[in-house]
């Protein structure tokens, strides 16, 4: 084998590899799902973490703990008007 033949075979092997890689990046299924490179996946993970934190904060804002609900039940049993207890709970939710 001559040096020229070896270089040409290497070029063919390289071109096959790079054509396959380019075809996968350009025409494959992952193209439809955004940037799947390492930087794209890292960015996607950061966005997911931020959204998860936002959802957790949003969910916790509208919740009352058990003590406040127990207090509300005791107030109702004591004869306090239902509207007053609802106002109390609404104010507690707004403060959090």
The first five atom37 places (N, CA, C, CB, O) and aatype in JSON, in Angstrom:
{
  "aatype": [20, 20, 20, 20, 20, 20, 20, 20, 20, 20, 20, 20, 20, 20, 20, 20, 20, 20, 20, 20, 20, 20, 20, 20, 20, 20, 20, 20, 20, 20, 20, 20, 20, 20, 20, 20, 20, 20, 20, 20, 20, 20, 20, 20, 20, 20, 20, 20, 20, 20, 20, 20, 20, 20, 20, 20, 20, 20, 20, 20, 20, 20, 20, 20, 20, 20, 20, 20, 20, 20, 20, 20, 20, 20, 20, 20, 20, 20, 20, 20, 20, 20, 20, 20, 20, 20, 20, 20, 20, 20, 20, 20, 20, 20, 20, 20],
  "atom_mask": [
    [1, 1, 1, 1, 1],
    [1, 1, 1, 1, 1],
    [1, 1, 1, 1, 1],
    [1, 1, 1, 1, 1],
    [1, 1, 1, 1, 1],
    [1, 1, 1, 1, 1],
    [1, 1, 1, 1, 1],
    [1, 1, 1, 1, 1],
    [1, 1, 1, 1, 1],
    [1, 1, 1, 1, 1],
    [1, 1, 1, 1, 1],
    [1, 1, 1, 1, 1],
    [1, 1, 1, 1, 1],
    [1, 1, 1, 1, 1],
    [1, 1, 1, 1, 1],
    [1, 1, 1, 1, 1],
    [1, 1, 1, 1, 1],
    [1, 1, 1, 1, 1],
    [1, 1, 1, 1, 1],
    [1, 1, 1, 1, 1],
    [1, 1, 1, 1, 1],
    [1, 1, 1, 1, 1],
    [1, 1, 1, 1, 1],
    [1, 1, 1, 1, 1],
    [1, 1, 1, 1, 1],
    [1, 1, 1, 1, 1],
    [1, 1, 1, 1, 1],
    [1, 1, 1, 1, 1],
    [1, 1, 1, 1, 1],
    [1, 1, 1, 1, 1],
    [1, 1, 1, 1, 1],
    [1, 1, 1, 1, 1],
    [1, 1, 1, 1, 1],
    [1, 1, 1, 1, 1],
    [1, 1, 1, 1, 1],
    [1, 1, 1, 1, 1],
    [1, 1, 1, 1, 1],
    [1, 1, 1, 1, 1],
    [1, 1, 1, 1, 1],
    [1, 1, 1, 1, 1],
    [1, 1, 1, 1, 1],
    [1, 1, 1, 1, 1],
    [1, 1, 1, 1, 1],
    [1, 1, 1, 1, 1],
    [1, 1, 1, 1, 1],
    [1, 1, 1, 1, 1],
    [1, 1, 1, 1, 1],
    [1, 1, 1, 1, 1],
    [1, 1, 1, 1, 1],
    [1, 1, 1, 1, 1],
    [1, 1, 1, 1, 1],
    [1, 1, 1, 1, 1],
    [1, 1, 1, 1, 1],
    [1, 1, 1, 1, 1],
    [1, 1, 1, 1, 1],
    [1, 1, 1, 1, 1],
    [1, 1, 1, 1, 1],
    [1, 1, 1, 1, 1],
    [1, 1, 1, 1, 1],
    [1, 1, 1, 1, 1],
    [1, 1, 1, 1, 1],
    [1, 1, 1, 1, 1],
    [1, 1, 1, 1, 1],
    [1, 1, 1, 1, 1],
    [1, 1, 1, 1, 1],
    [1, 1, 1, 1, 1],
    [1, 1, 1, 1, 1],
    [1, 1, 1, 1, 1],
    [1, 1, 1, 1, 1],
    [1, 1, 1, 1, 1],
    [1, 1, 1, 1, 1],
    [1, 1, 1, 1, 1],
    [1, 1, 1, 1, 1],
    [1, 1, 1, 1, 1],
    [1, 1, 1, 1, 1],
    [1, 1, 1, 1, 1],
    [1, 1, 1, 1, 1],
    [1, 1, 1, 1, 1],
    [1, 1, 1, 1, 1],
    [1, 1, 1, 1, 1],
    [1, 1, 1, 1, 1],
    [1, 1, 1, 1, 1],
    [1, 1, 1, 1, 1],
    [1, 1, 1, 1, 1],
    [1, 1, 1, 1, 1],
    [1, 1, 1, 1, 1],
    [1, 1, 1, 1, 1],
    [1, 1, 1, 1, 1],
    [1, 1, 1, 1, 1],
    [1, 1, 1, 1, 1],
    [1, 1, 1, 1, 1],
    [1, 1, 1, 1, 1],
    [1, 1, 1, 1, 1],
    [1, 1, 1, 1, 1],
    [1, 1, 1, 1, 1],
    [1, 1, 1, 1, 1]
  ],
  "atom_positions": [
    [[0.83, -1.16, 0.0], [0.0, 0.0, 0.0], [0.89, 1.24, 0.0], [-0.95, -0.01, 1.21], [1.88, 1.35, 0.73]],
    [[0.5, 2.14, -0.83], [1.29, 3.37, -0.89], [0.7, 4.38, 0.1], [1.31, 3.96, -2.33], [-0.39, 4.2, 0.63]],
    [[1.44, 5.4, 0.32], [1.02, 6.44, 1.24], [-0.25, 7.13, 0.73], [2.14, 7.46, 1.44], [-1.15, 7.46, 1.51]],
    [[-0.31, 7.34, -0.58], [-1.47, 8.0, -1.18], [-2.74, 7.16, -0.99], [-1.22, 8.25, -2.68], [-3.8, 7.71, -0.7]],
    [[-2.64, 5.86, -1.16], [-3.78, 4.97, -0.98], [-4.26, 4.99, 0.47], [-3.42, 3.53, -1.41], [-5.47, 5.03, 0.74]],
    [[-3.33, 4.97, 1.38], [-3.66, 5.0, 2.81], [-4.36, 6.3, 3.17], [-2.4, 4.82, 3.66], [-5.34, 6.29, 3.93]],
    [[-3.87, 7.42, 2.65], [-4.49, 8.72, 2.93], [-5.91, 8.76, 2.36], [-3.64, 9.86, 2.34], [-6.82, 9.26, 3.02]],
    [[-6.1, 8.25, 1.15], [-7.43, 8.25, 0.54], [-8.41, 7.37, 1.32], [-7.35, 7.76, -0.9], [-9.57, 7.76, 1.5]],
    [[-7.97, 6.21, 1.79], [-8.83, 5.35, 2.59], [-9.21, 6.05, 3.9], [-8.13, 4.01, 2.88], [-10.35, 5.98, 4.34]],
    [[-8.26, 6.72, 4.5], [-8.53, 7.47, 5.72], [-9.55, 8.58, 5.48], [-7.24, 8.07, 6.29], [-10.44, 8.8, 6.3]],
    [[-9.41, 9.26, 4.35], [-10.36, 10.32, 4.0], [-11.77, 9.75, 3.84], [-9.93, 11.04, 2.72], [-12.74, 10.34, 4.3]],
    [[-11.86, 8.6, 3.16], [-13.16, 7.99, 2.96], [-13.81, 7.58, 4.29], [-13.04, 6.79, 2.05], [-14.99, 7.81, 4.51]],
    [[-13.01, 6.98, 5.15], [-13.54, 6.59, 6.46], [-13.98, 7.82, 7.26], [-12.48, 5.8, 7.26], [-15.04, 7.81, 7.88]],
    [[-13.16, 8.86, 7.24], [-13.52, 10.08, 7.97], [-14.78, 10.72, 7.4], [-12.37, 11.07, 7.93], [-15.65, 11.17, 8.14]],
    [[-14.86, 10.76, 6.07], [-16.02, 11.41, 5.46], [-17.3, 10.63, 5.77], [-15.83, 11.53, 3.94], [-18.35, 11.23, 5.98]],
    [[-17.21, 9.29, 5.8], [-18.39, 8.5, 6.16], [-18.83, 8.81, 7.59], [-18.08, 6.99, 6.02], [-20.02, 8.98, 7.88]],
    [[-17.85, 8.88, 8.48], [-18.17, 9.17, 9.87], [-18.79, 10.56, 10.02], [-16.91, 9.07, 10.75], [-19.81, 10.72, 10.68]],
    [[-18.18, 11.56, 9.4], [-18.68, 12.92, 9.54], [-20.01, 13.12, 8.82], [-17.65, 13.91, 9.01], [-20.85, 13.89, 9.28]],
    [[-20.22, 12.44, 7.7], [-21.51, 12.52, 7.02], [-22.61, 11.9, 7.87], [-21.45, 11.81, 5.65], [-23.72, 12.43, 7.95]],
    [[-22.29, 10.78, 8.52], [-23.28, 10.14, 9.38], [-23.6, 11.04, 10.58], [-22.78, 8.76, 9.86], [-24.76, 11.17, 10.97]],
    [[-22.58, 11.64, 11.16], [-22.8, 12.53, 12.3], [-23.61, 13.75, 11.87], [-21.46, 12.98, 12.91], [-24.52, 14.17, 12.6]],
    [[-23.3, 14.31, 10.72], [-24.02, 15.48, 10.24], [-25.48, 15.12, 9.93], [-23.34, 16.06, 8.99], [-26.39, 15.9, 10.22]],
    [[-25.69, 13.95, 9.34], [-27.06, 13.51, 9.03], [-27.86, 13.31, 10.31], [-27.03, 12.2, 8.21], [-29.04, 13.66, 10.37]],
    [[-27.23, 12.77, 11.34], [-27.92, 12.57, 12.61], [-28.31, 13.92, 13.22], [-27.03, 11.78, 13.58], [-29.41, 14.07, 13.74]],
    [[-27.4, 14.89, 13.15], [-27.68, 16.2, 13.74], [-28.71, 16.97, 12.92], [-26.4, 17.02, 13.85], [-29.53, 17.7, 13.49]],
    [[-28.68, 16.81, 11.62], [-29.54, 17.62, 10.76], [-30.9, 17.01, 10.49], [-28.86, 17.87, 9.46], [-31.9, 17.72, 10.38]],
    [[-30.96, 15.69, 10.39], [-32.19, 15.06, 9.93], [-32.78, 14.06, 10.91], [-31.95, 14.37, 8.65], [-33.83, 13.47, 10.63]],
    [[-32.15, 13.87, 12.04], [-32.63, 12.86, 12.98], [-33.81, 13.34, 13.81], [-31.52, 12.45, 13.89], [-34.2, 14.51, 13.73]],
    [[-34.36, 12.45, 14.59], [-35.48, 12.76, 15.47], [-35.11, 13.83, 16.5], [-35.95, 11.49, 16.17], [-35.94, 14.7, 16.77]],
    [[-33.9, 13.79, 17.09], [-33.59, 14.79, 18.11], [-33.63, 16.24, 17.62], [-32.23, 14.51, 18.67], [-33.76, 17.15, 18.44]],
    [[-33.54, 16.46, 16.33], [-33.58, 17.82, 15.81], [-34.9, 18.49, 16.18], [-33.38, 17.83, 14.28], [-34.95, 19.7, 16.42]],
    [[-35.94, 17.72, 16.22], [-37.26, 18.28, 16.53], [-37.4, 18.64, 18.0], [-38.34, 17.29, 16.13], [-38.36, 19.31, 18.38]],
    [[-36.47, 18.21, 18.83], [-36.58, 18.42, 20.26], [-35.56, 19.42, 20.79], [-36.43, 17.11, 20.98], [-35.23, 19.39, 21.97]],
    [[-35.06, 20.3, 19.95], [-34.18, 21.37, 20.41], [-32.72, 20.98, 20.45], [-34.61, 21.81, 21.77], [-32.29, 19.99, 19.84]],
    [[-31.96, 21.78, 21.18], [-30.52, 21.62, 21.27], [-30.2, 20.47, 22.22], [-29.86, 22.93, 21.75], [-30.37, 20.6, 23.43]],
    [[-29.72, 19.36, 21.67], [-29.4, 18.19, 22.47], [-27.91, 18.03, 22.73], [-29.92, 16.95, 21.81], [-27.45, 16.98, 23.17]],
    [[-27.15, 19.09, 22.45], [-25.73, 19.02, 22.77], [-25.57, 19.15, 24.28], [-24.93, 20.14, 22.02], [-26.55, 19.32, 25.0]],
    [[-24.35, 19.06, 24.75], [-24.11, 19.14, 26.19], [-24.58, 20.48, 26.75], [-22.62, 18.93, 26.5], [-25.18, 20.53, 27.82]],
    [[-24.33, 21.56, 26.03], [-24.76, 22.87, 26.52], [-26.28, 22.98, 26.5], [-24.14, 23.99, 25.68], [-26.87, 23.58, 27.4]],
    [[-26.91, 22.42, 25.49], [-28.36, 22.47, 25.41], [-29.03, 21.69, 26.53], [-28.82, 21.93, 24.1], [-30.02, 22.15, 27.11]],
    [[-28.48, 20.52, 26.84], [-29.05, 19.72, 27.93], [-28.83, 20.39, 29.28], [-28.43, 18.32, 27.94], [-29.69, 20.34, 30.15]],
    [[-27.67, 21.03, 29.44], [-27.39, 21.75, 30.69], [-28.35, 22.92, 30.85], [-25.94, 22.24, 30.73], [-28.9, 23.13, 31.93]],
    [[-28.55, 23.67, 29.79], [-29.47, 24.81, 29.84], [-30.89, 24.32, 30.14], [-29.45, 25.59, 28.5], [-31.6, 24.93, 30.93]],
    [[-31.28, 23.23, 29.52], [-32.61, 22.67, 29.75], [-32.77, 22.23, 31.21], [-32.87, 21.47, 28.81], [-33.84, 22.43, 31.8]],
    [[-31.73, 21.65, 31.79], [-31.8, 21.23, 33.19], [-31.94, 22.43, 34.12], [-30.55, 20.42, 33.56], [-32.68, 22.37, 35.1]],
    [[-31.24, 23.52, 33.82], [-31.35, 24.73, 34.63], [-32.76, 25.29, 34.56], [-30.33, 25.8, 34.17], [-33.33, 25.68, 35.58]],
    [[-33.32, 25.34, 33.36], [-34.68, 25.86, 33.18], [-35.68, 24.99, 33.94], [-35.05, 25.93, 31.68], [-36.6, 25.5, 34.57]],
    [[-35.49, 23.68, 33.87], [-36.4, 22.77, 34.59], [-36.33, 22.99, 36.09], [-36.06, 21.31, 34.27], [-37.36, 23.01, 36.77]],
    [[-35.1, 23.17, 36.63], [-34.96, 23.41, 38.07], [-35.65, 24.7, 38.48], [-33.48, 23.46, 38.45], [-36.33, 24.74, 39.51]],
    [[-35.48, 25.76, 37.69], [-36.13, 27.04, 38.0], [-37.64, 26.89, 37.99], [-35.7, 28.12, 37.01], [-38.32, 27.39, 38.89]],
    [[-38.17, 26.21, 36.98], [-39.62, 26.03, 36.89], [-40.16, 25.19, 38.04], [-39.98, 25.38, 35.56], [-41.25, 25.45, 38.54]],
    [[-39.39, 24.18, 38.46], [-39.81, 23.35, 39.58], [-39.88, 24.18, 40.86], [-38.85, 22.16, 39.75], [-40.82, 24.04, 41.65]],
    [[-38.88, 25.05, 41.07], [-38.9, 25.91, 42.25], [-40.08, 26.87, 42.21], [-37.59, 26.7, 42.36], [-40.74, 27.09, 43.23]],
    [[-40.35, 27.44, 41.03], [-41.48, 28.36, 40.9], [-42.79, 27.66, 41.21], [-41.52, 28.96, 39.5], [-43.65, 28.21, 41.9]],
    [[-42.95, 26.43, 40.7], [-44.18, 25.68, 40.96], [-44.33, 25.36, 42.44], [-44.2, 24.39, 40.14], [-45.43, 25.43, 42.99]],
    [[-43.22, 25.01, 43.1], [-43.28, 24.7, 44.53], [-43.66, 25.94, 45.33], [-41.94, 24.15, 45.01], [-44.46, 25.84, 46.27]],
    [[-43.11, 27.09, 44.99], [-43.44, 28.33, 45.69], [-44.9, 28.69, 45.46], [-42.52, 29.48, 45.23], [-45.61, 29.08, 46.38]],
    [[-45.34, 28.55, 44.22], [-46.72, 28.88, 43.89], [-47.69, 27.96, 44.62], [-46.95, 28.79, 42.37], [-48.74, 28.41, 45.1]],
    [[-47.36, 26.69, 44.71], [-48.23, 25.73, 45.39], [-48.27, 25.98, 46.89], [-47.76, 24.31, 45.12], [-49.32, 25.82, 47.52]],
    [[-47.15, 26.38, 47.47], [-47.12, 26.59, 48.92], [-47.81, 27.89, 49.33], [-45.67, 26.61, 49.41], [-48.22, 28.04, 50.48]],
    [[-47.96, 28.83, 48.41], [-48.61, 30.1, 48.74], [-50.08, 29.9, 49.08], [-48.48, 31.08, 47.59], [-50.6, 30.57, 49.97]],
    [[-50.75, 29.01, 48.4], [-52.18, 28.83, 48.58], [-52.55, 27.83, 49.66], [-52.78, 28.41, 47.31], [-53.72, 27.47, 49.79]],
    [[-51.58, 27.36, 50.45], [-51.88, 26.33, 51.44], [-51.79, 26.9, 52.85], [-50.93, 25.14, 51.28], [-50.99, 27.79, 53.14]],
    [[-52.61, 26.36, 53.72], [-52.58, 26.69, 55.13], [-52.06, 25.47, 55.88], [-53.99, 27.13, 55.66], [-52.29, 24.34, 55.46]],
    [[-51.37, 25.71, 56.98], [-50.91, 24.55, 57.74], [-52.04, 24.05, 58.64], [-49.65, 24.89, 58.58], [-53.08, 24.7, 58.78]],
    [[-51.84, 22.9, 59.24], [-52.88, 22.25, 60.03], [-53.3, 23.04, 61.25], [-52.4, 20.9, 60.46], [-54.46, 22.97, 61.66]],
    [[-52.38, 23.81, 61.84], [-52.72, 24.59, 63.04], [-53.78, 25.63, 62.73], [-51.47, 25.28, 63.61], [-54.72, 25.82, 63.51]],
    [[-53.65, 26.31, 61.61], [-54.61, 27.35, 61.24], [-55.98, 26.75, 60.95], [-54.12, 28.14, 60.03], [-57.01, 27.34, 61.29]],
    [[-55.99, 25.59, 60.33], [-57.27, 24.93, 60.07], [-57.92, 24.46, 61.37], [-57.08, 23.74, 59.12], [-59.14, 24.52, 61.52]],
    [[-57.1, 23.99, 62.31], [-57.63, 23.57, 63.61], [-58.21, 24.77, 64.36], [-56.53, 22.89, 64.46], [-59.26, 24.67, 65.0]],
    [[-57.53, 25.9, 64.27], [-58.02, 27.12, 64.9], [-59.36, 27.51, 64.29], [-57.0, 28.28, 64.75], [-60.29, 27.88, 65.0]],
    [[-59.47, 27.43, 62.98], [-60.71, 27.78, 62.29], [-61.85, 26.85, 62.73], [-60.52, 27.7, 60.76], [-62.97, 27.31, 62.95]],
    [[-61.57, 25.56, 62.85], [-62.6, 24.62, 63.3], [-63.04, 24.93, 64.73], [-62.08, 23.18, 63.21], [-64.23, 24.86, 65.05]],
    [[-62.07, 25.28, 65.59], [-62.42, 25.63, 66.97], [-63.28, 26.89, 67.01], [-61.15, 25.83, 67.81], [-64.21, 26.98, 67.81]],
    [[-62.97, 27.85, 66.14], [-63.78, 29.07, 66.1], [-65.22, 28.78, 65.66], [-63.14, 30.1, 65.14], [-66.17, 29.33, 66.22]],
    [[-65.36, 27.91, 64.68], [-66.71, 27.56, 64.21], [-67.47, 26.83, 65.31], [-66.63, 26.68, 62.94], [-68.66, 27.08, 65.52]],
    [[-66.78, 25.91, 66.01], [-67.44, 25.18, 67.11], [-67.83, 26.12, 68.24], [-66.52, 24.07, 67.64], [-68.81, 25.89, 68.94]],
    [[-67.05, 27.19, 68.42], [-67.32, 28.16, 69.49], [-68.48, 29.09, 69.13], [-66.07, 28.97, 69.8], [-68.94, 29.87, 69.97]],
    [[-68.94, 29.03, 67.88], [-70.08, 29.82, 67.49], [-69.76, 31.07, 66.7], [-70.83, 30.19, 68.69], [-70.63, 31.92, 66.5]],
    [[-68.51, 31.21, 66.26], [-68.14, 32.38, 65.45], [-68.75, 32.2, 64.06], [-66.57, 32.55, 65.36], [-68.8, 31.09, 63.53]],
    [[-69.2, 33.29, 63.48], [-69.83, 33.22, 62.15], [-68.87, 32.65, 61.11], [-70.31, 34.61, 61.72], [-67.66, 32.89, 61.15]],
    [[-69.44, 31.91, 60.19], [-68.65, 31.27, 59.13], [-67.93, 32.33, 58.28], [-69.55, 30.4, 58.23], [-66.79, 32.11, 57.87]],
    [[-68.57, 33.44, 58.01], [-67.97, 34.5, 57.19], [-66.73, 35.09, 57.85], [-68.99, 35.6, 56.91], [-65.76, 35.42, 57.18]],
    [[-66.77, 35.22, 59.18], [-65.63, 35.76, 59.91], [-64.45, 34.79, 59.85], [-66.01, 36.04, 61.39], [-63.31, 35.2, 59.68]],
    [[-64.75, 33.5, 59.98], [-63.69, 32.49, 59.9], [-63.09, 32.45, 58.5], [-64.24, 31.08, 60.28], [-61.87, 32.32, 58.34]],
    [[-63.93, 32.57, 57.48], [-63.42, 32.6, 56.1], [-62.53, 33.81, 55.88], [-64.59, 32.62, 55.08], [-61.49, 33.71, 55.23]],
    [[-62.92, 34.95, 56.43], [-62.11, 36.16, 56.31], [-60.75, 35.97, 57.0], [-62.84, 37.37, 56.92], [-59.72, 36.39, 56.48]],
    [[-60.78, 35.32, 58.17], [-59.54, 35.02, 58.89], [-58.61, 34.15, 58.04], [-59.86, 34.31, 60.22], [-57.42, 34.43, 57.91]],
    [[-59.17, 33.09, 57.45], [-58.36, 32.18, 56.62], [-57.85, 32.89, 55.37], [-59.17, 30.93, 56.22], [-56.7, 32.67, 54.96]],
    [[-58.67, 33.73, 54.76], [-58.24, 34.47, 53.57], [-57.09, 35.41, 53.89], [-59.4, 35.26, 52.97], [-56.14, 35.52, 53.11]],
    [[-57.17, 36.07, 55.03], [-56.07, 36.96, 55.42], [-54.79, 36.18, 55.69], [-56.46, 37.77, 56.67], [-53.7, 36.64, 55.34]],
    [[-54.91, 35.03, 56.3], [-53.74, 34.18, 56.55], [-53.09, 33.75, 55.23], [-54.14, 32.93, 57.38], [-51.87, 33.74, 55.1]],
    [[-53.93, 33.4, 54.26], [-53.4, 32.98, 52.96], [-52.73, 34.16, 52.25], [-54.53, 32.41, 52.07], [-51.69, 33.98, 51.61]],
    [[-53.29, 35.36, 52.37], [-52.7, 36.53, 51.72], [-51.39, 36.94, 52.35], [-53.66, 37.68, 51.76], [-50.51, 37.47, 51.66]],
    [[-51.24, 36.71, 53.65], [-50.0, 37.09, 54.34], [-48.85, 36.18, 53.97], [-50.22, 37.06, 55.86], [-47.69, 36.59, 54.04]],
    [[-49.13, 34.97, 53.57], [-48.04, 34.02, 53.25], [-47.54, 34.19, 51.89], [-48.48, 32.63, 53.42], [-46.64, 33.47, 51.47]]
  ]
}
